Amino acid sequence: MTFFSIIRKNLLYNAKRYVSIYSVNTLIVTVLFMFGSLLYNSEILRQLGDTTLYDIVRVALIGVIVFSFVFITYSNFSFLKYRGKEFGMYILLGLTSRDLTKMLLLENAGIAGVSLGSGLITGVVFGKLFYMGLNQILLVNPIRFELTLESLLLSSGIFLMIFIFNFLLSMAYLRRVSVVDALQAAHSREPGKSSIAWGILASVLFAVSAVMLPGIMLERWFGGNSALIVVLIVLTLLCPYVIIGTVIAIMKSAIKRFRKLYNNNLLLLSNVSHRFLSYKTTMYIVTLLIAGALFFSGLTYAMYATTRENNRLDNPYDVMFVENHSINGFHEQEIEQVLKDNGIAVEQNQTLEYMEVPEFRNAKGVWQLWDTHTTVIGEHQFNQHMGTSYELAEDQALFVRVHKENMKFEMPDTIIAFMDPEHMNDGMHDYENKESLMQALESYPVKEYLEGNIREVTEPFANSLHTADVYYGQALVVDDRVYEQIRAAAGESQVKKLHLLKGDIDEQGFQALLHALQERNGLDASYWNANDQSAMKDADEQRATLEAFRPVYREELLRQELESSGTTFFIIMFLGALFAVASGAVLYHKVLSDIDQQLENMQSLKRIGVTAKELKQIVSKELGLVFFLPAVFGLGLGIYYFYFLFSNQPGILQLLGKAGLVALLFVALQIVFYFGSRKKYFAELGKQGILNG
């Protein structure tokens, strides 16, 4: 028998195992290629080239590479252990480590070449299908699939590096292993016993951590201690590892109290106990993969699906622009006339006067500059604008937000300085005590509001956005006498107005208003072309100021948000889908690669009288627990962290509903993997004659 005939016989004898290795390699190449097509897509580069999100994608690539290394290395090492008896026989027959290394090189090189080719082809096919599917969801700017040289080089290069690493690892294993070790390698089992006490402790810690986290984050307990939040997050991530390994032991202990139920499921519980111990690490990894995939996919889908609703909540007015003493001087009647000339009826046309002053807040004894341009509104102006009847004393104020948050919030002691914010110097930031702050502000009148005298309210008084260098999502409403004092101290030139419009205002009407304001301000057509402040970052100060006073149109903001969130949604859903597929593939491969180790157990059960039908039921229940327990843990963790992150949002239930839709897709994917592995499992047992008779 020649050397090459030995290789040929090995390929035929281990065909099933080689197909498994081939499938793993093909999957990894496909994932890497699809990731590369995302990373080097020209449309994504155009929109996200220098953003934090694109940096996150680069970091995610490291995670994909690590996962690829671990998955392929684990598969190859399991295959080496399975072939231990075979290698031991070859060594006894006189083959040297060099001969075995050469044999492995030829076998693995062939599999790697075929896997690389089929993986790239599969990546192109599924990449196109995936892009087509997600583009059906995107409302604006669909992203085309692109076949780039960079994605080909990325996937091929990383895969070949993994192949070389694994081959070197195999060489080291063959040179160090003895004949006895090789012969016994295939029969080694993972040791370990499950501890009910540890399982119960981990379950209690997990439950307590999960309950406490949102309350601490919302500052209802322990003052929102950040160190405690980190500890609890770590516990919720680590405890599932112990719980997975002990959950069956805990179930057995509980079911023993119900003798009939326990006796009917004794074989199942015994088999599953051992399987869970040996699968503990794999199932934990799958749990984290599913949790991460659901968290990020659900997060971005919920944000994208609720973009229109969030835009409406953040922007209760269709058009908003700021007027000061020299820019955007337009009377209400002029605004209505411009829109009327374009066939638009204005439902609401209001002007809200306000001023901007520096605000300092007491943060545990240290007085910090909170905002150089805090919006301050007089009590009468605010009541007239909102149709409210708030009554304030001179030492009282309202802290107004456009929309409500769930986090507990109490305004600390606050001091506002009656001064032009432009007179602030670089040194006026933080002060160790109140005396130091008052000394720095001795040239200006000030007003102090004690913590209990500032009431928080929610009123949609303006659009919650940043324009004209000021954020308008919140404001301080003060007594009219205080407001007049600020006005007298800062000067009439610091008085500003918000023009707020509601109506059936379309793009044509907004453009007409925009052009009318351009003419009034003496601006040419080069100004106010787009509501993109970043485009003016290199402009001179005067131009940047004029650009900042561009009117804001709600529908225009919506289009920009849909484009931005749509691209984010596409990227994260892409990554989430890859990790979801990878999680199912890890379990699928683990289950099928362990069939041979389970054959002896199945044969023993058959010898004691267990029928083929009962064996199928046992296998179905075992695989169901193996596939769906980590899915339940993972989806639960993903939904929980989603809730944890958005627990401060008033529309949290709506967001959870959107994330739940993504969870259903992951469940469907896990069901596909379950039935696929069960069918394959039954087929292998049938070939061994275990399910016959």
Rosetta blueprint (number, residue, H / E / L):
1 M L
2 T L
3 F H
4 F H
5 S H
6 I H
7 I H
8 R H
9 K H
10 N H
11 L H
12 L H
13 Y H
14 N L
15 A H
16 K H
17 R H
18 Y H
19 V H
20 S H
21 I H
22 Y H
23 S H
24 V H
25 N H
26 T H
27 L H
28 I H
29 V H
30 T H
31 V H
32 L H
33 F H
34 M H
35 F H
36 G H
37 S H
38 L H
39 L H
40 Y L
41 N L
42 S H
43 E H
44 I H
45 L H
46 R H
47 Q H
48 L H
49 G L
50 D L
51 T L
52 T H
53 L H
54 Y H
55 D H
56 I H
57 V H
58 R H
59 V H
60 A H
61 L H
62 I H
63 G H
64 V H
65 I H
66 V H
67 F H
68 S H
69 F H
70 V H
71 F H
72 I H
73 T H
74 Y H
75 S H
76 N H
77 F H
78 S H
79 F H
80 L H
81 K H
82 Y H
83 R L
84 G H
85 K H
86 E H
87 F H
88 G H
89 M H
90 Y H
91 I H
92 L H
93 L L
94 G L
95 L L
96 T L
97 S H
98 R H
99 D H
100 L H
101 T H
102 K H
103 M H
104 L H
105 L H
106 L H
107 E H
108 N H
109 A H
110 G H
111 I H
112 A H
113 G H
114 V H
115 S H
116 L H
117 G H
118 S H
119 G H
120 L H
121 I H
122 T H
123 G H
124 V H
125 V H
126 F H
127 G H
128 K H
129 L H
130 F H
131 Y H
132 M H
133 G H
134 L H
135 N H
136 Q L
137 I L
138 L L
139 L L
140 V L
141 N L
142 P L
143 I L
144 R L
145 F L
146 E L
147 L L
148 T L
149 L H
150 E H
151 S H
152 L H
153 L H
154 L H
155 S H
156 S H
157 G H
158 I H
159 F H
160 L H
161 M H
162 I H
163 F H
164 I H
165 F H
166 N H
167 F H
168 L H
169 L H
170 S H
171 M H
172 A H
173 Y H
174 L H
175 R H
176 R H
177 V L
178 S L
179 V H
180 V H
181 D H
182 A H
183 L H
184 Q H
185 A H
186 A L
187 H L
188 S L
189 R L
190 E L
191 P L
192 G L
193 K L
194 S L
195 S L
196 I H
197 A H
198 W H
199 G H
200 I H
201 L H
202 A H
203 S H
204 V H
205 L H
206 F H
207 A H
208 V H
209 S H
210 A H
211 V H
212 M H
213 L H
214 P H
215 G H
216 I H
217 M H
218 L L
219 E L
220 R L
221 W L
222 F H
223 G H
224 G H
225 N L
226 S H
227 A H
228 L H
229 I H
230 V H
231 V H
232 L H
233 I H
234 V H
235 L H
236 T H
237 L H
238 L H
239 C H
240 P H
241 Y H
242 V H
243 I H
244 I H
245 G H
246 T H
247 V H
248 I H
249 A H
250 I H
251 M H
252 K H
253 S H
254 A H
255 I H
256 K L
257 R L
258 F L
259 R H
260 K H
261 L H
262 Y H
263 N H
264 N H
265 N L
266 L H
267 L H
268 L H
269 L H
270 S H
271 N H
272 V H
273 S H
274 H H
275 R H
276 F H
277 L H
278 S H
279 Y H
280 K H
281 T H
282 T H
283 M H
284 Y H
285 I H
286 V H
287 T H
288 L H
289 L H
290 I H
291 A H
292 G H
293 A H
294 L H
295 F H
296 F H
297 S H
298 G H
299 L H
300 T H
301 Y H
302 A H
303 M H
304 Y H
305 A H
306 T L
307 T H
308 R H
309 E H
310 N H
311 N H
312 R H
313 L H
314 D H
315 N L
316 P L
317 Y L
318 D L
319 V E
320 M E
321 F E
322 V E
323 E E
324 N L
325 H L
326 S L
327 I L
328 N L
329 G L
330 F L
331 H L
332 E H
333 Q H
334 E H
335 I H
336 E H
337 Q H
338 V H
339 L H
340 K H
341 D H
342 N L
343 G L
344 I L
345 A L
346 V E
347 E E
348 Q E
349 N E
350 Q E
351 T E
352 L E
353 E E
354 Y E
355 M E
356 E E
357 V E
358 P E
359 E E
360 F E
361 R E
362 N E
363 A E
364 K L
365 G L
366 V E
367 W E
368 Q E
369 L E
370 W E
371 D E
372 T E
373 H E
374 T E
375 T E
376 V E
377 I E
378 G E
379 E H
380 H H
381 Q H
382 F H
383 N H
384 Q H
385 H H
386 M H
387 G L
388 T L
389 S L
390 Y L
391 E L
392 L L
393 A L
394 E L
395 D L
396 Q L
397 A E
398 L E
399 F E
400 V E
401 R E
402 V L
403 H L
404 K L
405 E L
406 N L
407 M L
408 K L
409 F L
410 E L
411 M L
412 P L
413 D L
414 T E
415 I E
416 I E
417 A E
418 F L
419 M L
420 D L
421 P H
422 E H
423 H H
424 M L
425 N L
426 D L
427 G L
428 M L
429 H L
430 D E
431 Y E
432 E L
433 N L
434 K H
435 E H
436 S H
437 L H
438 M H
439 Q H
440 A H
441 L L
442 E L
443 S L
444 Y L
445 P L
446 V E
447 K E
448 E E
449 Y E
450 L L
451 E H
452 G H
453 N H
454 I E
455 R E
456 E E
457 V E
458 T E
459 E L
460 P L
461 F L
462 A L
463 N L
464 S L
465 L L
466 H E
467 T E
468 A L
469 D L
470 V E
471 Y E
472 Y L
473 G L
474 Q E
475 A E
476 L E
477 V E
478 V E
479 D L
480 D H
481 R H
482 V H
483 Y H
484 E H
485 Q H
486 I H
487 R H
488 A H
489 A H
490 A H
491 G L
492 E H
493 S H
494 Q H
495 V L
496 K E
497 K E
498 L E
499 H E
500 L E
501 L E
502 K E
503 G E
504 D L
505 I L
506 D L
507 E H
508 Q H
509 G H
510 F H
511 Q H
512 A H
513 L H
514 L H
515 H H
516 A H
517 L H
518 Q H
519 E H
520 R H
521 N H
522 G L
523 L L
524 D L
525 A L
526 S L
527 Y L
528 W L
529 N L
530 A L
531 N L
532 D L
533 Q H
534 S H
535 A H
536 M H
537 K L
538 D L
539 A L
540 D L
541 E H
542 Q H
543 R H
544 A H
545 T H
546 L H
547 E H
548 A H
549 F L
550 R L
551 P L
552 V E
553 Y E
554 R H
555 E H
556 E H
557 L H
558 L H
559 R H
560 Q H
561 E H
562 L H
563 E H
564 S H
565 S H
566 G H
567 T H
568 T H
569 F H
570 F H
571 I H
572 I H
573 M H
574 F H
575 L H
576 G H
577 A H
578 L H
579 F H
580 A H
581 V H
582 A H
583 S H
584 G H
585 A H
586 V H
587 L H
588 Y H
589 H H
590 K H
591 V H
592 L H
593 S H
594 D L
595 I H
596 D H
597 Q H
598 Q H
599 L H
600 E H
601 N H
602 M H
603 Q H
604 S H
605 L H
606 K H
607 R H
608 I L
609 G L
610 V L
611 T L
612 A H
613 K H
614 E H
615 L H
616 K H
617 Q H
618 I H
619 V H
620 S H
621 K H
622 E H
623 L H
624 G H
625 L H
626 V H
627 F H
628 F H
629 L H
630 P H
631 A H
632 V H
633 F H
634 G H
635 L H
636 G H
637 L H
638 G H
639 I H
640 Y H
641 Y H
642 F H
643 Y H
644 F H
645 L H
646 F H
647 S L
648 N L
649 Q L
650 P L
651 G L
652 I H
653 L H
654 Q H
655 L H
656 L H
657 G H
658 K H
659 A H
660 G H
661 L H
662 V H
663 A H
664 L H
665 L H
666 F H
667 V H
668 A H
669 L H
670 Q H
671 I H
672 V H
673 F H
674 Y H
675 F H
676 G H
677 S H
678 R H
679 K H
680 K H
681 Y H
682 F H
683 A H
684 E H
685 L H
686 G H
687 K H
688 Q L
689 G L
690 I L
691 L L
692 N L
693 G L
